[in-house]
Amino acid sequence: MTDSCWSVWPGRGFLMQPDPLLSTRQALDEILPVDVIERVESIALDLPALLVSGRIFTVLEKLPVFDLSILKHEQAKIDCRAIERLMQIYSYFASAYVYGDPANSRSRIPAGVAVPLVLLAGLVERPPILSYSGYVLANWRRTTQSTPITVDNVRLIQNFLGTRDEAWFILIHVDIEARAAGALAGLMTAVQAADLNDTRGLEESIGSIIDGLRQMITTFHRMPEQCDPALYYHKVRPYIFGFTDVIYEGVEAFGNVPQTFRGQTGAQSSIIPALVSGLGLAHEQNTLTHHLEIMRDYMPRPHREFANSMRRSNIRECVQENSHRATLVETYNEALRHMVEFRSLHYQFATEYIFRHVANPLGTGGTVFMDWLKQLIVETEGQFVQATHAPSSAMR
């Protein structure tokens, strides 16, 4: 398990704490041979050049099946960030191999990539494919340690292409995650206030949720600054699709049977699921909401546990029971309006960056995403709480 990396942290929300490692060499010294670490990390560093030249396939096919089983036995002693960094590297290798040729995706992953990837996936308790945690939550470094975690002050650790558009797309999500920290802190205190029927504390805490959502929206608006929709669609997006009937060579547990896993997607972020559950919002149960449930399996375990714990929240019930308190109701509804605004902006960018360029309506997670996004907006708009008159006893 790598739980110690993935708590909900003040000031950075779901982002990795401490800052992600650029290299595993120091953390894995005397655990893995130096030449193994250097070989793997050098390929990761050269990944953009290897993809452009087409040499990535030969390099990964020749990559030995390095024995990483010692990590299972020594995991408690190892910096969790080192295991996550290796998981990130091998999952990038897998996607680079499968999608490195835009005209001809591959239906197998060579053993030198597949075997370590599956072992590492077991250690981090997520499926053996690139997910949001490796693509975003652990994929940033500050320009200097004292700078804030914002899109302007962080750089990518790992990439496929090394282009401005790829980096900006990912780092905008890093910034959104950092801005969400205040909303998550507000959510936690709001749950406590609702349990105590502390309406004043609840109103203040929901105000913190609103402030966090407002900052997230401000960052999200910056996406077009350095990420061109056409370049995103044709160059960046293909590498984050899921695997459909892909053979993980050499993995005994899979028995040479083709495997299918969902692709990296923002639906694997825990922010919105936690807020939806915490605020007591309900959505129609269908194949799309089932997809959201599956996405929780791709989140770091502490994050999905946090999001799941929010299902016990009494925030909405407390607001409804105190609907005569007009400012509380209005504050709650303002939080929902900001949820709608965030979802609407997501819908707008999904249209500009994907839907206008594609005949296939499926997103990287494998869903008919436009219908789904619109449905979530409409259903959220339908769940505002109506204020009522104060009961006569309260008016005396």
N, C-alpha and C positions, 0 to 999 in steps of 0.2 A: 504494500500500500504506500501511496505517496501523499497521504492526507495532510501532513504538516505543511505542505506547500499551498494548500487550497482552502483555508478557512475564509471567512468573510472578513476582510481586513479594513480597519478605519483608514480612510484616505485613498484606498485603491479597490475596494469592493472585492470582486472575484479575481482580480489580477494576481499573478503569482507573487508570493512573499517568502523570502527576500527576492530581490530582482533576479530574473532568469540568468543562468550561466551561459557564457559564450562558449566555454570549453569545459569538458568533463575531466581534463587531465589531472588537475590537482585533487578533485573529489574522488577519483577512481584510482589514484596512485596506489600501487601495491595490491590492487584488487583485480584489475585487468592489465594485461601486458601493454606496455607503452606503444608498441608497434601496431597493436589492434586499434587503440584509440586514435593514433595518428592517421592510420589508413582510413578509418570511417570518417573522421572529422575533415580530412583533406578532400574527400569526395563531396562532402556536404558543402564545403567552402567553394568548390569548383562547379557546383551543380548548374548554375546558369550557363557557364561556358560549355560544359558537357552536353547540355540540352541543345544549345545552338548548333554545335558541331555534329550532333547525332551520335557522339561517342558514348553517351550515357548507357546505352543498351549493352555494349561490349563490356564496359567497366563493371556494371552491376551483375552481368552474367558471370564474370570472372571473380566476383567478390566471394571470398571463402565464407563458409558457415562458421562464423566465430562463435565459440562456446561462451555464452553469457549466463549460463546456469548458476554460476557463483553469485550473481546478483540476487537470486532468490534467497540464498542462505545468509547473505551479508546485508540484506536490504535495510534492516533496522539500524545499521551502522553508517549507511551511505546517505549523503546529502540527497534529499528527494529530488532536488533540481537536476542532478546528474542523470538519474533514471528518466526523468521527463525529457531531458535534452536528447538522450539516446532514442527514446520513443519518437520524438519529433523528427530526428534525422532519418530513422528507418521508415517512418510513415511518409516522409517526403520522397525517399528513394522509391517506395512502392508506387506512389502516384506518378512520379516522374517516369518510371518504367512503363506503366500501363498507358499513360497519356502523352508520353514524350513525342510521339509521331502523330500530329494532328489528323493525318489522313488514315491512320491505321492503329486504333487502340489495341492493346494486347490483352489476352485473356488468361495470362499466367504471370506469376511473380517468381523470379528465380530463388532458389533455396537460400542463397547467401543473404537475401533481403527478407524473405518470408519467415524463416525459422526464428531469427532474432526478433523480428517484429511481433510475432505471435507471443513469444515469451515475454517481451516487454509489455505488450498489451495486457497480459495477465497480471503483471506487477502493478500497473496503473489502473486496472479494473475498468478498462474501456475496450471497445472493439479494435481489431488490428487494422486500422485505417487512419488517415489524417483526419483529425476532428478539430473543432473550434479551439479547444484548449491548447493544442500544439500550433495551430495556425495563428491564433490571436493572443490568448491569455499568457502564454509563455514565450512569445515571439517578439520581444522588444528589449531594447537597451537604452538607457539614458545617455545623452551626449556627454554629460558630466553627472556625477552622482548627486550633486546638489540641485539639479534642475528638476522641475515638476514633471509628472508623467502626463504630458500633453502631446498631441500630434506633432507639434513644432520642436519638441525637445527629446524625441525618441527616434530610434532607427530600428530596422529589422535585424534580427539575428539570422534567420533562415529565409531563403526565397527560392523560387523556381527560376525567375527571369532576371532579377536584379534591375528592374525598370522602375521609374518613378511611379507609374500608375499602379503597379502591383503593391509597392510599398505604401502608397497613400491609402489605398483601399483597406489594407490590413490595419494600418496605424490609426485611421479614423475610428475603427472599432476598438482599438486599445484605449483611445481617448474617451470614447463613450463609456467603456467599462469603468475607467477611473472616475468619470463624472457621476456615474451611478452610485458611487459609494455613499453619498449623502442620502440618496433615496432609500438605499437598503438600510442605513442606520435609522432613518425615520420610520421605515416599515417595522423594524424590530421594536422600537419604543412604542409605536402605534398599537402593536399587538398587545403589549403589556398594559397600555392605558385602557384598551378596550376590555380586557379581562377584568380590570378594576372599575369599569364604568366611569373612568376619569375623563369626562368629556373635554375638559380644557386641555389636558395633556394629549388627548387624542387629536384634537384640532391642531395643536402645535406640531405634533409628529407628522400629520398628514401634510402640513405646510412644508416640512423638510422633504417629504416625498416629491411635492410639487417643484421645489427648488432644484432637486436632483434631476427630475424629468426635464425641466426647462434647460438645464445645462447640457443634458444629453442631446436635446433637440438642436441647440445652438451648434454643437459639434457636428451633428449629422448633416446640417445644412452645408457644411464645408466640403462634403464629398466631391462635388464637381470641380473644386479648385485645382486638383492635380490628378484626377482620375477620369479619363475620357471614356464615355459609355461604350463606344465601338471597340476601343482597345481592351477595355475590361472584358467585354463579351467574347472577343475573338482570341485574346492572348492570355488573360488572367484566369477567367472562369473555367476553361477546360480542365485545368489541373485539380480542381476541387470537386469534381463529380465523384459519385460513389462507384463501387465495384459491383458489377452484375455478372454472376457466374464466372468468377476469376479463381483459378487454381493457385493455391499457396503451396508451391513445390517444397517437398521435404518435410512438411508439417504432418507428423504422424496422427495427431488428433483429428485432422481434417480428412485423412485417408484418400487424398487426391480427388476429393469431391469438390466441385466448384462452389465458391462461397459468394454471398451477396451482402454488402454492407452499405449503409447510407453515406452520402458524401458530406463534406464539411459545409456547414450552413449556419447562419446567424440564429436559426432556431435552436441551436445547441448552446446558445448563451443562456445563463440562468436568470438574467435580470427580469425579463418580461414574464416568464413563468412564475417567478416569485411574487412579482407585483400583482399579477392577475389573481393568483390564489390568495395573497394577503389582503387584497382589496375586496375579495369575495365575489369576483366576476365569474359568471357561468357562460359557457359556450356550448352550442349544440354538439352532441356527440355523433361523430361520423368518421369516415376514413381519415379526414384531415386532422381532427383532434386526436385520433389514434396515432397519427404520425408524430404529433407533438409529444405524446407519451413515450414513443420509441426514442425520440431525441434525448430524453433524460438519461438514457443508458450511455450516451456519448459524452455526458458531462462528468467532470471529476466528482467522485462519490460525495464529498462533503457539500458540494454545490447542489446536487440533486436532492440530497437529504434536507438541505435548507429549504429548497423550493417546495419539497413535499411537506415539510413541517408547517409551511404557511397555509396549507389547506385547513388547518385547525384554527385559523384566525377568526376572531369574532368582530373584526372591524366593521364590516358592512352591517351586521346585526345590531351593533351598538349604535351606529348612525341611524338606522331605521327606528330603533327603540327610543331614540332621542331626536326624532324628526322635528319636534317643536323647537329645537335649537337651530335657528335659521343659519347662523354663521357656520356651525358644524356641518350642516347639510351642504351648504354652498362650498365649503372647503373640500369636502369629499367629492362633490361633483366637479370641482375644478381639477382635482387629481385625475378624474376620468376624462375630462376634456384634454388634458395633457397626454394621457394614454392614447386617445383618439388622434391627437396631433402627431404623435410619434409614429403610430401605425400608418397614418395617412402619408407621412413623409416617406416611410418605407415603401408604401404602395407606389408612390410617385417615382422613386428611384428604381424600383423593380420594373416599372414600365419603361423608363428611359434606358436602363442599363441591360435589360434582358428581353422583355416582351416585344419591343419594337424590332428586335434583331433576329427573332427565332420563330420557327414554325412549330417546334415542339414545346408545348406549354409546361413541361416538367422543370422544376427547379433542381438545384444540385442535390437536394435531399430526396428527390424523386416524387414530388407532389405537384398537383395542378395548382401552383402557388398563387396565381392572380385571383382566382375565385376564392381561395382560402383567405387571402389577405383582406379582400373586400368584405367577406363575411364577418371576420373578426372586428372590423371597424363598425359595421352596422350593429352587430350584437352589443358592442361596448356602448354605443350611443343609446341603445335601448335600456340601459341599466342605471340611469340617473335616479337618485332618490328624490322623492317629492317631499318638500317641507310641509308640515302641518301646524295647526294652531296649538299653542301650549294648552295643556289640560288645565281646567279651572283651578285645581289645587295649586298648580305651579304659578298661577297668575295672581294669587292673593299676596 
